[in-house]
Amino acid sequence: MSKQESSAYPPIERGASLLLAWRLDGRRVLLIGGGAVAASRLGFLLQSGAHVTIVSPGPLEASIAYRVATEPDHITWHDRAYGSSEGGDVSADDELPVGDYDMVLTAVDDVALSRAVCLAARAARTPVNVADVPPECDFYFGAQVRRGPLQAMVSTSGAGPKIAVIVRDLVADAIPENVEDAIEGVGALRAELRERAPGVGGELSKRRMRWMIGTCDAWTLGEMGAMKAPEVRRRLLDDGWEKHKVLGPEAVGVGASVSARVAKALDGAGAVWAAGAGGLFTGAAVATLATLYFVRR
Amino acid sequence: MSKQESSAYPPIERGASLLLAWRLDGRRVLLIGGGAVAASRLGFLLQSGAHVTIVSPGPLEASIAYRVATEPDHITWHDRAYGSSEGGDVSADDELPVGDYDMVLTAVDDVALSRAVCLAARAARTPVNVADVPPECDFYFGAQVRRGPLQAMVSTSGAGPKIAVIVRDLVADAIPENVEDAIEGVGALRAELRERAPGVGGELSKRRMRWMIGTCDAWTLGEMGAMKAPEVRRRLLDDGWEKHKVLGPEAVGVGASVSARVAKALDGAGAVWAAGAGGLFTGAAVATLATLYFVRR
C-alpha cells in the first residue's frame, strides 16, 4: 500500500453510534412507565406517527395524562404494572408480549423489571431502550431540535448528555429561520420533476439527481423558499430541466435574490462588520454635532 | 380542558422520524452492494464497531477494497451476488440469511433483489435500509458530522436531502472546536464521582445527576476542558460534592475562566453589540479630531 493510498483513507475512529432517522409511522411501540422520562419519549413517538401502548399504574405524569385523553387514536393506556412476579422473581411475562411490538421503551425505576424486558425484547428481536441503563439499550436518544420537516440530533453516546444539550442549543441557533420554506420549495420542485421524468434507477434517475443538486447549489437557502411559487418551478423545469441547464434565481426572475445574498453575506461575521460600520457613522455624526456645538459656543 | 391546560401542551406535529443513536459495537451487519453508496455505509458501520459482512461481486469500490484489505477483523467479503434467482424470480434465499444479522443494508441497482431482501428482513424482524427506496426502509440515514465522541445528524426524512447537507455544514461550523476536551473533562469527572458514590437508581443517583448538571451549568464549554486535569477534578469532588456545593471554575483555580466568559458573552449577538460600540467610540474619536481640526483652522 503506497503512502498516498493509505493517507486517502484515514484510520477508522471507532466508538461512534450509527445515527439514524427511524420510521415509526403506523408502527406499534410499547412504552413501560408513566413519569417524566416516559413523557419525553411519548412526545417523540407521537410526532413520529407511532401507535403507543402505555403500561403504567396511574396517576400518570400530567402531559401523558393529557395525551391519553386527547390522542385516543394513537395511545392505548393500561392502568397497571407490566410483567409478573412470583416468589420474588420479576419477569416480562405479560399479556402484551414485547414481541408484538416494533419497539419497546422502558422508563421505570424497577431494575429487575427493566432487565427482564430487555432480555425478552432481545429474544423477540424487538429494538429496546431501557432509560439510564446503557448496556440494556439497542439505541440511545440524543438532544434534539425540530423545525418542521427538518430534525437534528446531537449525541455523545452517553459520554456527556449535558454537553449534548448545550451543543444542541448552539445547533438550534445555527439552523436558518427560513429552512422550512426552503424544504417546501425544493420538495415541490422535486415532486414536479418526478412527474415530468418518472422512474426509479437508470440514467434518467441519475440525470434527475444531478440536476436537482446543481440547482440547489445555484440557490441559497434563503432564496429556495421562492420555489414555493408554481411559476418559479415552471420556469426552472421548462427553461432549465428541459434544456439541460441549471438556472439560478436571477434567471427565473426571483428578485429578492440580491437582497437575500446580501442578508446571507451579512449573517454572522458580516453582521459584526455592519454593526461596526453603523456604529462608526452614528458615532461620527453625533461627535461632529457635539464638537461643533461646544467649539462654536 | 381549560384554555391554559391545552396551551401548555402544543398540538402534536406529526411527520417526524425518531432520531436515534444505534449501538452496533460487536453486532453483525449484512451489507449487500459494493459501490459508492455501500462505501459510505461501510464507513459509518466500521466507526460504530460493527462486524460487517459484505456480499457483492468484485471489483469493489476503491475505499471498500481498501477496508476489506486493512480491516480483516471487522469485515468479511463474499465475492458474489446475494440471493438466488430461478425462472426469472429473484429471492433473498441465500446461505447468509438476513435473520442471522442485527441489521441489513442494501445498496444495489437491482429493484427485485432489494424488494426480496426487504421482505425477508421484515419477516425475520431484522432492521433494514434499502438505499433510495423509502418504503423499504425501517430507517433513513441523515447528513452527519462527528467530532470525537460527539456526533450530530441532520435529517429531513427524505424531504430535502441536499438541504440536510447544507444545514449539516452550518451545524458543523456551530460546534465549538474544543467540544472534545469538554466531553473528556466532564466524562472523567463523572467517572470519578461514580467511584465515590456508586450505585444505580435511588436518592444518591438523583443527587449525583443534580450535582453534575449544576456543575456543568456553572462552567462554559470552553472551561470544561480544564476538568481533564486530575487536580481540578479532585478539588471539585472534595470541596464541591463532599460539601454539597456546586463550584464554578474560579473556585477551583481555573484562571482562564474570566477571559472564557468574556469570549462567550461576545459570541453571537454580543459581538455585534461590541463591534457597534467599538465603532461608535472609534467614529466619535475620529470625527471629534477631524471636526476640531477643520473648525480651528
Interface residues (C-beta under 8 A of the other chain):
Chain A: M1 E5 S6 A8 Y9 I12 E13 R14 G15 A16 S17 L18 L19 L20 A21 W22 R23 L24 D25 G43 F44 L45 L46 Q47 S48 G49 A50 S63 Y66 R67 A69 T70 E71 H74 D109 V111 A124 R125 T126 P127 D132 V133 C137 D138 F139 Y140 F141 G142 Q144 R146 G148 P149 L150 Q151 A152 M153 V154 S155 T156 S157 A159 G160 K162 I163 A164 I166 V167 L170 V171 D173 A174 I175 P176 V179 A182 I183 V186 G187 V200 G201 M212 I213 C216 L221 M224 A271 V272 W273 A275 G276 A277 G278 G279 L280 F281 T282 G283 A284 A285 V286 A287 T288 A290 T291 L292 V295 R296
Chain B: M1 E5 S6 Y9 I12 E13 R14 G15 A16 S17 L18 L19 L20 A21 W22 R23 L24 D25 G43 F44 L45 L46 Q47 S48 G49 A50 S63 Y66 R67 A69 T70 E71 H74 D109 V111 A124 R125 T126 P127 D132 V133 C137 D138 F139 Y140 F141 G142 Q144 R146 G148 P149 L150 Q151 A152 M153 V154 S155 T156 S157 A159 G160 K162 I163 A164 I166 V167 L170 V171 D173 A174 I175 P176 V179 A182 I183 V186 G187 V200 G201 M212 I213 C216 L221 M224 G268 A271 V272 W273 A275 G276 A277 G278 G279 L280 F281 T282 G283 A284 A285 V286 A287 T288 A290 T291 L292 V295 R296
